[in-house]
Amino acid sequence: MIKRSLKKVFDRLGYEVRKKGAPRLGYDLEDEARRLIEKVRPYTMLPDERLITLYQQVVHCESAGVPGDFVECGVWKGGAVALMALANLKRGAARRSIHLFDAFTQICEPDKAVDGAKAVRQAREFGRGGSAEGRMRPLEGFYDSMGGPGTLEGNKDLLERQVRYDPAFLHYHRGWFQETMPQDAPKIGRIAILRLDGDWYASTKVCLEHLYDKVVKGGFVVVDDYGCYEGCRKAVDEFRSERKIADYLHHIDADGRYWLKS
Ligand SMILES: C[S@@+](CC[C@H](N)C(=O)[O-])C[C@H]1O[C@@H](n2cnc3c(N)ncnc32)[C@H](O)[C@@H]1O
């Protein structure tokens, strides 16, 4: 209460009160984005650069009238999806369908043949007895140091109870992408933002194969881990080369990239 009143007073005086430790990065719409990011921060592992950019992308879709749904493949605790929902509530004239694809358990194993040394090292370090054979089974313990894996109930609580997004527009696709994509992708219409955050080669590739063609002209394809995991980069590079996609790959930060579909 006191905090809110003080904020208001400073606001009127033309000053901005921000928590220490969050230095301004100089992005357009940064202050507006940060006010919403505060609400989702406990539910996402994305750094501010990628969240602010995601906010800008939603605002662009809303103001330029880019049609289609928002989709995230790899939601964990739902923070990035919740930011898209909040941005739509703030800036959108109408609700959009939002699709959440996730196993809602620990991540599956990376594949040492394609995912690179960092993924293999992390699977062994964080996954209890974890190996990197590319099997579709949860790497027990992988997210334990981060408060555990995301759950379906936790995501629903965040989106429906805290964000208060209309549940009729929320679609939860629970299971390994390799199983849910062939089943559920055909039921999805146009996509305005496709956010790929499944870390590994196979997780990234299968989503591109099933969802890319649904992204509208002028829509966004966002890749969270391009600079982070070799397998993710390989999946994206292969797909872009197979499909002769020449759209410029924009840099968000060391890891994140996106392109606008031409
Ligand atoms: C890096 S986290 C996502 C982070 C999230 N976007 C955020 O805002 O913090 C990756 C998520 O993808 C899920 N995942 C990765 N590969 C998957 C697959 N093949 N099928 C289903 N879920 C997968 C993991 O279980 C995990 O929840």
The ligand as an SDF file (V2000), in Angstrom:
LIG
                    3D

 27 29  0  0  0  0  0  0  0  0999 V2000
   13.9500  -24.1320  -20.8760 C   0  0  0  0  0  0  0  0  0  0  0  0
   12.4220  -24.7450  -20.3230 S   0  0  0  0  0  0  0  0  0  0  0  0
   11.2490  -23.5430  -20.8780 C   0  0  0  0  0  0  0  0  0  0  0  0
   11.3760  -22.2090  -20.2040 C   0  0  0  0  0  0  0  0  0  0  0  0
   10.1490  -21.3440  -20.2910 C   0  0  0  0  0  0  0  0  0  0  0  0
    9.7980  -20.9780  -21.6280 N   0  0  0  0  0  0  0  0  0  0  0  0
   10.2560  -20.1220  -19.4190 C   0  0  0  0  0  0  0  0  0  0  0  0
    9.5930  -19.1090  -19.7030 O   0  0  0  0  0  0  0  0  0  0  0  0
   10.9860  -20.1620  -18.4230 O   0  0  0  0  0  0  0  0  0  0  0  0
   12.1580  -26.0830  -21.4070 C   0  0  0  0  0  0  0  0  0  0  0  0
   10.8250  -26.7850  -21.2420 C   0  0  0  0  0  0  0  0  0  0  0  0
   10.6100  -27.5870  -22.3900 O   0  0  0  0  0  0  0  0  0  0  0  0
   10.1660  -28.8690  -22.0220 C   0  0  0  0  0  0  0  0  0  0  0  0
   10.5610  -29.7960  -23.0840 N   0  0  0  0  0  0  0  0  0  0  0  0
   11.7690  -29.8930  -23.7070 C   0  0  0  0  0  0  0  0  0  0  0  0
   11.7490  -30.8430  -24.6570 N   0  0  0  0  0  0  0  0  0  0  0  0
   10.4890  -31.3390  -24.6770 C   0  0  0  0  0  0  0  0  0  0  0  0
    9.8180  -32.3250  -25.4620 C   0  0  0  0  0  0  0  0  0  0  0  0
   10.4540  -32.9990  -26.4120 N   0  0  0  0  0  0  0  0  0  0  0  0
    8.5180  -32.5630  -25.2180 N   0  0  0  0  0  0  0  0  0  0  0  0
    7.8520  -31.8760  -24.2410 C   0  0  0  0  0  0  0  0  0  0  0  0
    8.4220  -30.9470  -23.4520 N   0  0  0  0  0  0  0  0  0  0  0  0
    9.7330  -30.6700  -23.6790 C   0  0  0  0  0  0  0  0  0  0  0  0
   10.8440  -29.1230  -20.6880 C   0  0  0  0  0  0  0  0  0  0  0  0
   10.2130  -30.1240  -19.9420 O   0  0  0  0  0  0  0  0  0  0  0  0
   10.7500  -27.7240  -20.0490 C   0  0  0  0  0  0  0  0  0  0  0  0
    9.5570  -27.5600  -19.3550 O   0  0  0  0  0  0  0  0  0  0  0  0
  1  2  1  0
  2  3  1  0
  2 10  1  0
  3  4  1  0
  4  5  1  0
  5  6  1  0
  5  7  1  0
  7  8  2  0
  7  9  1  0
 10 11  1  0
 11 12  1  0
 11 26  1  0
 12 13  1  0
 13 14  1  0
 13 24  1  0
 14 15  1  0
 14 23  1  0
 15 16  2  0
 16 17  1  0
 17 18  1  0
 17 23  2  0
 18 19  1  0
 18 20  2  0
 20 21  1  0
 21 22  2  0
 22 23  1  0
 24 25  1  0
 24 26  1  0
 26 27  1  0
M  CHG  2   2   1   9  -1
M  END
$$$$
